[in-house]
Amino acid sequence: MSRSIERHIVKHGADGARPFDDIVVVEGPVEFRLNGVPIAVLMRSPGDDEVLARGFVLSESIVLHPHEFVTIEAVMPADEDDRWEIILADGVTVDAEQFRRNTYTTSSCGVCGKASIDAVRIAARMVAPGPKLDAETIMRLPELMRATQPEFELTGAIHAAAAFSADGELLASCEDVGRHNAVDKLIGELARDRWPLDGIVMMVSGRISFEIVQKAAVVGIPVICGVSAASSLAADLGVEMGMTVIGFLRGGGFNVYSGADRLVG
């Protein structure tokens, strides 16, 4: 499924206005259900919905281990907006009503549908110690992630999240019109063959919000880097959970909001 389409626009510049065939990112809704109960509608880039669902149920603590999630199945009729039923493993029972969101989730708002901030923090926990990182490795991450963003190169309007080892090896990278979805896709991809996600360094293409730090804390990711700033709540949660939060990672420098003890050299 294509994540970008051609759109006829009018382009204005120094030479005036002219018709132009632009490439724009595709955005569309996906609904996830659990036991027949709609629990979330996400505005996302179409495709990779199974990976998105896996990361979503893990980062939202709907399940506590990847083995508790099996797959997603299309809810009929299939000719309408994408609707999927989350299929849990045999013997796994979840009260779907407690995860029903009060509203849909846009590509930019993350957990806006949560009833209260207390509900957001229910599963976040102290992450494991380590890894140790050096500044030179950290400063290479934006360039390494940018090389994995083909849709951004086409459209300039899509977020990315990438996972690295402590020595800067790229482990996985995902793109989505929503930055929270990109994080969930990354978690879902990593959880295919590793758990928990301790030792991972996660890089995101935008600002570091509370919701992104919370998702990382739930799955055990200890280090989060972003090209933009961290919010006050994101930094506070990083301190509380023993995480390293690094912002403004660009131009040969960065700011450390929490967890500076992981940096060496």
Secondary structure, DSSP 8 states (H G I E B T S, - for coil): --SEEEEEEEEEETTEEEEEEEEEE--EEEEEEETTEEEEEEEE-SS-HHHHHHHHHHHTTSSSSGGGEEEEEE-S-TTSSEEEEEEE-TT----GGGG--SS-B-TTTSSTT-S-HHHHTSS---------EEHHHHHHHHHHHHTT-HHHHHHS--EEEEEE-TT--EEEEEEESSHHHHHHHHHHHHTTT--S-TT-EEEESS-B-HHHHHHHHHHT--EEEESS-B-HHHHHHHHHHT-EEEEEEETTEEEEEE-GGGEE-
